[in-house]
Amino acid sequence: MANLEPQSISAWFDKKNVFITGGTGYMGKVLIYKLLVSCHNIGKIYVLIRKKKDQDPQTRLVHMIQQEPFKGIKEKDADKLKKIVLIPGDTTAKDLALSTADMERMVQDVNVIFHMAANVKFDLTLKEAVRINTVGTKNVLDFAKKMSNLDVFIHVSTTYCQCEESVLEERNYPAPMEPQTVMDIVNNLKDDVLLAMTPKLLEGQPNTYAFSKALSEDLVQRSGLRAGIARPSIVVASLNEPMPGWVDNVNGPTGLLIAAGKGVLRTMLMEGKYLIRVIPCDLAINAIIGLAWKIGIEKPKEPIYMNVTTGSENPITWENSINIGRKLTEIYPFTGILWYPGGSPTTSKFYHWTRRALFQLLPAYLLDIVIALSGNKPFLVHIQHRISAGLEIVQYYTTKEWMFRNDRLKELQNELNSSDRNEFLMDPAVLNWDDYLVRYILGIRLHYLKDDPSTLPRARKVIKYLYYADWVVKIGMTLLFLWFVYSWINPVTELTTTTFEINEI
C-alpha cells in the first residue's frame, strides 16, 4: 500500500479564520500576503491595528493595501483582499481595546492566532519594552483563552531571547523572574528608580528587548494553550516572495549596508570569522505558517519551540558577507552617495575609534562647515551621531557568537508533502549567498531607497568619479603626513648642525 502524503498546508487552512497582531509590520505584511496567495480557501484574516499618531486604524489599513506587497494582489485578484478584516484595537490594553461586537465575533470565529506584535528597538526603557512586548503578549493570551474554537496559538519570538546561552536549544527556558512580578514592578515604580534598577533586573541580558521577549515566552509556556513558539534570527530581505529582495525597513544588516554603501560608515567593531545568523523574511514566514500547521495536526499538550535560522549546513561569516556586499555596492551603487564606500571591520577598539575620528567624524565636521557656508543646513554630523548610537547597540551582536539549534526546522521541511516543500520553501540550505546578496542590494535600492533601475548608469559614473577622488584624498593625506614628519625631523637636524658649528668656533 502506497504511503499517503500528509495533508497540505493550504488544505489545513481551508475555511479557517486567522487573527494576526503586528500585521502592519514587515513580517506581518509578508505573513498576510503568503496566507492570501498560498492558502486559497482560507477564511477571514482579522488584523489588529491600533491608532498611530494622527492615523486611525482604517486609514492605516487602506494605506497598507495600496502599497507592496498587496498592490500586486490588488491588480491580479482584488477579491482576495476582501478576506482582510480590520479589527481596531491595541495589544497593550485589556481585552485589546476591542469593541463589544468585534470581541463577540472573534471569540466565536477565530481558529488560528499569529501573535507578531512587538517593538524590536533595543534601546527602549524597561517600562516601554515590558508594556509593549510582555504585557501585550499577556493580553493576547488572555483573550485567546476566551476563544471557543481556537486550534493554534503561534507566538513569534527571537533567537536572541537568551543571550547568556551560547547554545540555544529548541526548548523552554524559564524566565529569570516571574513575568507578573516584573510587570508589577514596572507599573508601580517611578521612572528614575526603575532606570537605576534596570541593569540588575536584566540579569545578563544585553537589552530590554531580549529581556521582555524571554518573559513573553514564559507566559506562552504557562498559558495552557495549544501553542508554538517561533524564534527567527536576524530577518533580512526576502529571497523570492512577495518579490526578490523585498524589504521596507533599515533594521539590522540593511541599515549597515545602506550606511556603508553611501560611504558614511567606514569602520565597525566586529569579529569577522563569526557566523552571521540571518534568515530571509519569506523563508521565516513559511516556517511560521508551517509551525501552525504542525501544531494543528499534532495537537501537542506542551508548546513546540522552533529556531528559525540558518544552521551549520549553509553558514556565512560577517567577513564574507561584508566582502561580497562591498563588491556589490560598487556594481549596483546607491544614488546619493556621499563618498566612495570603503573601510573594514576590526576587533581593536582603539583602531576602530581612531578610524572613526579620522574617516567619519572629521570629514563630517569639515563638510558640514562647507554646507553651512553655502547656505544649506548641515546634516552629516547628525548622521554620524545616529550611526554611532546604533552601532553601540549592534556591536554586542557582531562581537559575540551563538549556536542556534534548528533541528525542528529541518524536521518540519521533511514532514511537508512534496508540493508544500516548494510552495512553503523554508530550507536555508538552498541559499546561494552570492546570488542572494545581489537580490538584497537590488531590493534595498528599489523597495526601500526607491532608486529606480534607470538610475544605475549614472550611479556607476558617480562612484567611478568618487573612486578617483578617494585616491586623490588618500595620496594627499599621505603626502601631508610625510611633510609633517619631515618638518618635525628637519628642524632637529638644523638645530644639531648649528650647535656643532658654534662649538667649533
N, C-alpha and C positions, 0 to 999 in steps of 0.2 A: 504494500500500500504506500503510495507516494506521500511524502511529508507535506502537510499543508503549510503554506506561508502564513505568518501572523497577520492579523487584521491591520490594514493600512492606517496610518495616522489620520488621513482625511476621512476615512470611514468612521473612525472612532469619534471624531469631532462632529459627525453628522447630526445636525439639529441641536447641538449643544450650545448653550448661551454662555458667553465668556465675559468676565468682569476684569478690567485692567486698570491698575493705578500706575501713574507715571507714563501714560500713553503719549504725552506730548514731548517726552524726552527722546534722545537719539535712538536708544534701543527700543523704546516703546513704539516709535513710529515703524521701525522695521518689523516688530512683532505683529502689529496690526496689519501691515502690508502683507506679510507672509501668510497670516491666517486667512486673509481675504483671497489671495491668489492661489493658494495650495489646498486649503480646506474648503472645497467647493460648496458644500451644503451646510456650512457652519450656520448656527442660528444668529442671534444678536451679539454684537460686541459692544458691551457697555463700557464707556470710557469716562473715568472720573476726572474732571477738570475743575481747578479752582480759579477764582478770580485772581488776576495778576496785574499789579499796578493799576492802569486805567482800562484794562481789557476784561470784559466779562467772559465767562466760560463759552458762551455761544460764539462770540467774536473770535476767540482763540481757536475753536474747532473749525470754523469756516476758513480762517486763515491757514490752518494746518492742511486742510483738504485741498486748498488751492495750490499748495506747494508740492515739490517732490517729497516722498515717493508716490503720493496719492494722485498727483497730476496725471501720471501715466495711466493709472487705473480709470480715472475720470474720462480720459479720451477713448479708452478701449471698451470699458464696460461700467458706465456710471452707476448702474443699478447696484453693483456690489457695495458702493459706498453707503447705500441706504441701510446696510446692516450695522453701521456705526451709530450708536445711540448715546447722545450726550447725557451725562449724569453730573450736574453741578454739585460740587462738594469739596471737602478738604480732609486729607488723612489726619491732620493734626487736631481735628475737632472730634468730640464724642459723637458716635454714630455717623461719623464722616460728614457731619453737617448736611445730611440728606433731607429732602422734603419727605413728608409722610407717604406721598404717592410713590416716589422713587424707592423708598425703603420697602414698602409692601410688595412692590413689583419684583424687586431683585431678590428678596427673601424667598420668593417662590420660583423665580426663573433661573437663577444663576447655577451653572453646573461646574464651572472652572474659574478659578481666580489666579491671575498673574499679578503679584504684588511687586511692582518695579519702582514705585515712587521713592526717591531718596535724593538727598543733596550730596553730591560727590566731592564738594570742596573739602580740602584737607585742613584749612585754616579757620573753620567755624569755631565759635566758642562752644564749650561743652554743653551749655544750655540749648543752643540752637541745634547742634548735632543730635542730641538726645531727643529734643522735641520733634524734629522732623523725621529722623531715621528710626528711633526706638519707640517713642510714643506713637508715631504714625503706624508702625507695624502692629503695636498692641491694639490700636483702634480698628485696624483692618481685620485682625484676628478675632476680636470681639464681635464684629459684625458678621464675619464668616460663620461663626458658631450658631448664628440665628438662622442660617440658610438651610432649608429643609431638603433641598435637592443637590447639595454640593458634593461633587465627586472628588475634586482635586484642588489643593491649595499649593501654588508654587511661589516660593519666596526667592527673589533674586538678591544674592549677597555678593561677596567678593572673595577672591583667593587671599586677599591681604587683610583678612579679618583676624588673623592670629599671627602677627608679625614676629612674635617672640619664638615661634616654632620654625625651625629651619626646614622641617619636612611637614607639609600639610597633608594629613590623611583625609580620606573621604568619610568623615565621621563627625559626631558631635563633640564639641569642645565646650565644657561648662564655662559659663561666664565667670570672670574673677569676682564679680559682685552680683547680688540679686538684682535683676533688672528693675524691679519695683522700687528697691531701695535707692538706686541711682536716680530713678525718675522722681522720687520724693525729694531727694537732696537738691537736684537742680531746680525743682519747683519751689522750694522753701528758702533756699539760701540767697543772700544778696549777691549781686554780680561780682563785686570786688572780692568777697570771701570765696566764692566759687572759683574765680580765676586763680586765686592763691592755692586752692586745693587741687586744681586740675592735674598737675604733674603726678601727685600722689594717687589720684583716682585712676589715672590711665594705666598704672602698673606695668610699665614696659611697652605699651602700645605707642607708636610714633605720633599719633594724632587722634583727634576726636572722631574723625570719620571711621577709622578702624575700630575704635572702642565701641562706638554706637552700633556698628554692624555686628560685632560679636554679641552684644546684648540682644539684638534683634533675632539672631539665630537661636539664642537660648529661649526666647519667647515662643518661637515656632516649634522648637523641640518639645516644649511643655504643653503645647496647645491641645493635643489630643486629636488634631485634625489629620486627615489622610494627606500628607504633605511631602513635597520635595523641595530641597534647598539647592539651588544652582549657584555655583561660585565662579563667575567669569574672572579671568585675569585682566590684563590691560586690553580693553576693547578698542580696536582701531578700524579703519575704513573697510568697507565690505569687499569681499572677493568677487562675488557675482551679482548679488541682489541687494537692493532693488535695481542697482546698476553697478558695474565695476567701479570700485574706488569711492563709493558714495560716503561722504562724511559731512556733518553740518556743525562741528564744534572744534575747539582747539585744545581739548583735553589731552593730557599725556604726550605721547610722541608727536602728535600732529602739531601742537604748538611749538615744539622744539624744531621740527622740520621747517616750519614757516620762518621762525626766527633765524635759524642757520641759513636757510635758502635766501633770505633777504639781506644777509650779511651783518646782522646786528648781534648775533650770538657766535662767539669765536673761541670760547673755552668753557669747559664744564668738568666738574668733578665726577669721575666715572671709572669703574673697573671694567675695562673693555672686554676682558675674557669671560665675564659673567654672561649668562643667558638672559635674553630679554623675553619675558613671558607675555606675548601678545596673542590675541585671537581676533580674526576679522569678525565684524559685527554680525554678518549673516550666518556664519558658522555657529556663533554663540547663540543666536536666536533659534536656529534649527535645533540645537541641542536642548534648549529650554523647552521648546514645544515637544520634542521627543521625550523629555523627562515627564512632562504632564501626561503624555500617552502611556508611559511606563507605569506611573502611579495609578492611572485609571485602570489599566489592565491587571496589575498585580495586587492592588488594594493593600499595601503594606500597613502594618499596625504602627510602625515607627517611621519617622521621616527618613527619606533617602537623600544622601548628600552626593553631589557630583561636582567635581572641579572641572570647569570648562576652560581648558587651556592647552597650549602646545606642550608636548612632553619631550622626552629624550629621543623619540623616534624622528623628529624633524626640528632640531634646535637651530637657533641663530643667536649669535652673541651681539652685544651692544656694538662692539668694534666693527663687526661685519656689516651690521645694519647702517652704521654711520658711513662706512666706506662706500657702500652701494648708494646710499642716499646722496652723498656728496657728488658722485658721478652723475646721478640722475638729475640733480638740481642744476647741473651745467648743461645737460642735454635738453631738459624741459624746464628752463628757468621761469621763475615767477615774474610778474610785472611789478614795477615799483621797487626794484632792488635798490638798496641804499649803498651797498658796497659789494665787492666780489666775495662770494662765500669762501670761507677759509677757517683755519684753526683746527683744533683737535681736542679730544678729551684727555684728562690727566688724572693721576691718583695723588699728585702732590698739591696740597692746599696752598703752599707758598707760590708755586709755579702758576697755579690757577688764578690766584688773586693778583699776581704781578701782571699776567697777561690780560686779565680783566681790566686792570687800571690803565695799561698802555694801549690796548687794542679795542676796548669797548668804551670805557668812561672818558678817557682823554679825547678821542675823536668826537664823541658825542658832545662834549662841552665846547670844543672848538667849532664844530659845525653849527651848533645851536647859536653861538655868537654871530656867525656869518648869517644864519637865517634871521636872527633878530635885527641885525644891521640892514638886511634887505627889506625890513618892514613886515615880515611874516612872524607867525607865532612859533617859538621854539618847541620841539617835541621829542628830540632824541634822548635827552637826559631822562625825561619822564618814562620813555620806553625802556631804557636801561634799568631804572629802578623797579619797574614792573617785572622785567625779566629776572632781576636779582631776587626779588621776593618769591617768584615762582620756583627758581632753582633751589632756594633754601629748603623748600618742601620736597621737590622732586629728587634731590640728590640723596636723600635717605634710601630711595629705591634703586638708584643707579650705582650705589657703592656696597650693596648687600646682595646676596643671592639666596634664593629659596628653591626647594624642590616641591613641586605640586603633583601629587599622585593624580593620574587621570584614567585609572583603570575602568571606572564606570562609564566614562565617555566612550572608551573603546568597546566595552561590552554592549552599550546601547546601540552603536552602529551595527554590530553583528546581529542584534535582536530584530532589527527592522527588516521588512521584506525588500527584495531587490529593487523595486521601484522607488521605495522611500529612501533608500540609500543615496539615490541620485536627487530626488526631489527635496529631501531634507539633509543635504550634504553637511556633515559636521566633523569630518575627519581632517585634522590639521596636517596629517602626513601628506596630503595632496598638494600642499603649498609649495610652489617653486618661488623662493624668496626674491630672486631677481625679477621675475615676471610680476609678482605681486606688488613689489615696491614701485614698479613702473605705473601700475594701476593706482597705487596710493598717491604718488606725486601728481599724476594727471587728475585724480579725483579731488585732491586739495585745490589744484588750480581752478578746476571747473565748478565744483559744487560749493566750496567754502569761499575762495577768493574771487569767484566769478570772473576768472580770466578765460575769456573765450579762446578756443584753439587758434583762431586767426591772429592772436597776439603773439604766438610763439616766434615767428620770424624776427619781429622787432625785438623781443626779449632776448633772443640769441645774439643779436647785434650789440645790444646794451651790455650783456655780460661779457662779450668779447672785448669791448672797449674798457670795461672795468677790470678785466684781467690784466691788460697792459698798464692801466693806471695803478693797479695794485703793485705791480712790479716796479714801476717808477718810484712810488712812495717807499717801497722796501729798500730799493737801492739808495734813494735819497737819505733815508733814515740811517742806513748803514754807513754812508759817507759822512753824515753828520756826526755819528758816534765816533768814527775813526778820527775825524777832525778834533773832536773834544779830547780824545786820548792823546793825539799828537800835541795839542795845545797844552795839555797838562804836563807832558813829558818834556817838551822843548824849553819852557822857561827854566825847568830844573837843570837842563844841560847848559843853558846860557849862564845861569847863576853859578854853576860849578866852574865853568871856564873863566868867568870874570874873577872869581875868588882866587883861582890858581894864578892868574896874571898879576893880581895885586900882591900876592905872596912873593912872586918872582921879583917884583920891583923892590 
